[in-house]
Amino acid sequence: MPRQTSGLHYNALDSLISYADSLQQGNYTAGSWAALTTALTSAQNAMTQEYSVSVSADTALAKALSDLSAAVGGLVVTGVRDEEGNSPKTFVLNQNYPNPFNPSTTISYQLPVHSFVSLKVYNELGMEVARLVDREEESGEHSVQWNAKKLSSGVYFCELRAGGYHQIKTMLLLK
């Protein structure tokens, strides 16, 4: 059993590292970015570490995942308007992180223009289980936390509809 848990922590940490690597420093305050880079370096080290019987991979990976999740969640946007034309050029629904998750995850997306946004979660039967966003939003990068503590383990689908764009991502809830 510990080996399966270690594998889940490893996969979730790998997904979160990929997301953190995609972030741009200029969008966040120096202090929150420093905390992220410290947690990211520790997480990357945990992924490459060789573990022994005396050092639990499960414990180390779980701690790295928790620390990196907190650092990503603690990022503070600078609030500076993008004068260099670095605003999103296309609609994008990013993969949720962490994935697999228990019980909460972050779903992020970007809008190139002001749009009406619909962000919903469906179960494997196609039934809507959560309506996370259903409103007009400004262009830019956005993220939403989803807590699925009342739902059972399984595959869920996140659907973004905005400005004629439609995308679905698969998410895995493991309890």
Secondary structure per residue as TSV (DSSP state, phi and psi in degrees):
chain	resnum	aa	ss	phi	psi
A	1	M	-	360.0	-44.4
A	2	P	H	-57.9	-33.1
A	3	R	H	-65.0	-40.8
A	4	Q	H	-64.1	-42.4
A	5	T	H	-64.0	-42.0
A	6	S	H	-59.7	-41.6
A	7	G	H	-63.1	-40.4
A	8	L	H	-66.2	-43.2
A	9	H	H	-63.2	-41.1
A	10	Y	H	-61.2	-48.2
A	11	N	H	-64.6	-43.2
A	12	A	H	-65.3	-40.4
A	13	L	H	-66.1	-40.0
A	14	D	H	-61.3	-42.7
A	15	S	H	-63.9	-43.3
A	16	L	H	-68.9	-37.3
A	17	I	H	-61.8	-43.5
A	18	S	H	-59.8	-42.8
A	19	Y	H	-64.2	-48.0
A	20	A	H	-60.7	-37.3
A	21	D	H	-63.8	-25.7
A	22	S	H	-83.0	-11.5
A	23	L	-	-73.6	152.8
A	24	Q	-	-110.2	124.9
A	25	Q	G	-53.6	-39.9
A	26	G	G	-63.0	-13.8
A	27	N	G	-86.6	-7.1
A	28	Y	B	-129.9	157.8
A	29	T	-	-65.9	155.0
A	30	A	H	-60.5	-43.0
A	31	G	H	-64.2	-45.2
A	32	S	H	-70.3	-32.0
A	33	W	H	-69.2	-38.6
A	34	A	H	-62.2	-42.1
A	35	A	H	-63.0	-39.5
A	36	L	H	-64.4	-47.1
A	37	T	H	-64.0	-36.3
A	38	T	H	-64.2	-48.0
A	39	A	H	-65.9	-36.4
A	40	L	H	-66.2	-43.6
A	41	T	H	-62.1	-44.4
A	42	S	H	-61.9	-41.1
A	43	A	H	-65.3	-43.0
A	44	Q	H	-63.5	-38.4
A	45	N	H	-65.4	-40.4
A	46	A	H	-62.7	-33.9
A	47	M	H	-69.3	-30.3
A	48	T	H	-100.0	-5.5
A	49	Q	-	-67.2	142.3
A	50	E	-	-94.7	124.9
A	51	Y	-	-101.1	153.8
A	52	S	-	-123.0	-176.0
A	53	V	S	-63.3	-35.1
A	54	S	S	-79.4	-20.6
A	55	V	S	-115.5	114.6
A	56	S	-	-79.4	119.9
A	57	A	H	-62.4	-39.1
A	58	D	H	-59.6	-47.1
A	59	T	H	-65.8	-46.0
A	60	A	H	-64.9	-44.6
A	61	L	H	-68.3	-38.5
A	62	A	H	-63.3	-42.2
A	63	K	H	-65.7	-44.3
A	64	A	H	-61.3	-41.4
A	65	L	H	-63.5	-45.0
A	66	S	H	-63.1	-45.1
A	67	D	H	-64.7	-43.2
A	68	L	H	-69.5	-38.6
A	69	S	H	-60.6	-42.8
A	70	A	H	-64.8	-40.5
A	71	A	H	-66.2	-42.1
A	72	V	H	-64.8	-43.4
A	73	G	H	-66.4	-23.9
A	74	G	T	-90.6	0.9
A	75	L	-	-62.6	135.5
A	76	V	-	-112.4	120.1
A	77	V	B	-68.3	139.4
A	78	T	-	-66.9	-30.1
A	79	G	-	79.5	5.8
A	80	V	-	-82.7	132.7
A	81	R	-	-69.8	140.3
A	82	D	-	-76.9	106.5
A	83	E	-	-95.4	-8.8
A	84	E	S	-97.1	6.5
A	85	G	S	76.6	25.1
A	86	N	-	-92.0	12.0
A	87	S	S	-69.3	157.7
A	88	P	-	-54.4	140.4
A	89	K	S	-99.7	-18.0
A	90	T	S	-140.2	163.8
A	91	F	-	-75.6	138.0
A	92	V	E	-146.3	134.3
A	93	L	E	-108.9	114.9
A	94	N	-	-82.2	158.7
A	95	Q	-	-66.2	138.1
A	96	N	-	-62.9	156.9
A	97	Y	B	-140.0	143.4
A	98	P	S	-71.0	164.4
A	99	N	S	-149.7	113.8
A	100	P	S	-67.3	161.7
A	101	F	B	-135.1	161.7
A	102	N	S	-163.9	116.4
A	103	P	S	-96.3	-3.0
A	104	S	E	-121.1	158.0
A	105	T	E	-147.8	161.8
A	106	T	E	-110.6	132.9
A	107	I	E	-116.1	123.6
A	108	S	E	-121.5	154.0
A	109	Y	E	-154.6	163.9
A	110	Q	E	-131.6	147.1
A	111	L	E	-124.4	127.5
A	112	P	S	-78.5	-20.4
A	113	V	S	-142.1	160.5
A	114	H	-	-55.7	129.2
A	115	S	E	-149.1	158.6
A	116	F	E	-81.6	129.0
A	117	V	E	-117.5	133.4
A	118	S	E	-123.1	118.4
A	119	L	E	-125.1	112.3
A	120	K	E	-128.4	157.5
A	121	V	E	-120.1	134.7
A	122	Y	E	-121.9	151.3
A	123	N	-	-87.1	-177.2
A	124	E	T	-64.0	-20.5
A	125	L	T	-89.1	-1.0
A	126	G	S	85.2	11.1
A	127	M	-	-87.5	135.2
A	128	E	E	-67.1	126.7
A	129	V	E	-112.5	-15.6
A	130	A	E	-158.0	139.0
A	131	R	E	-115.0	103.5
A	132	L	E	-87.7	-36.4
A	133	V	E	-141.2	137.0
A	134	D	E	-155.5	67.7
A	135	R	E	-163.7	170.3
A	136	E	E	-73.4	139.6
A	137	E	E	-139.2	150.3
A	138	E	-	-72.9	161.8
A	139	S	S	-64.9	156.8
A	140	G	E	128.5	-169.9
A	141	E	E	-95.2	137.6
A	142	H	E	-134.4	153.7
A	143	S	E	-146.3	152.3
A	144	V	E	-136.2	136.0
A	145	Q	E	-88.9	137.5
A	146	W	E	-125.5	124.8
A	147	N	E	-107.4	118.0
A	148	A	-	-107.8	30.7
A	149	K	T	-61.5	-23.4
A	150	K	T	-91.0	-1.2
A	151	L	S	-103.9	160.0
A	152	S	-	-87.2	162.9
A	153	S	S	-57.5	147.9
A	154	G	E	154.3	-174.4
A	155	V	E	-92.0	134.2
A	156	Y	E	-127.8	157.1
A	157	F	E	-122.6	128.6
A	158	C	E	-102.0	125.9
A	159	E	E	-118.3	127.3
A	160	L	E	-111.4	129.2
A	161	R	E	-126.4	124.9
A	162	A	E	-160.8	128.4
A	163	G	T	51.0	40.8
A	164	G	T	84.3	-6.4
A	165	Y	E	-88.2	142.5
A	166	H	E	-143.2	124.6
A	167	Q	E	-145.8	147.2
A	168	I	E	-129.3	136.4
A	169	K	E	-121.8	147.1
A	170	T	E	-93.7	136.3
A	171	M	E	-127.7	149.8
A	172	L	E	-122.3	116.7
A	173	L	E	-96.1	119.4
A	174	L	-	-120.0	119.8
A	175	K	-	-110.0	360.0
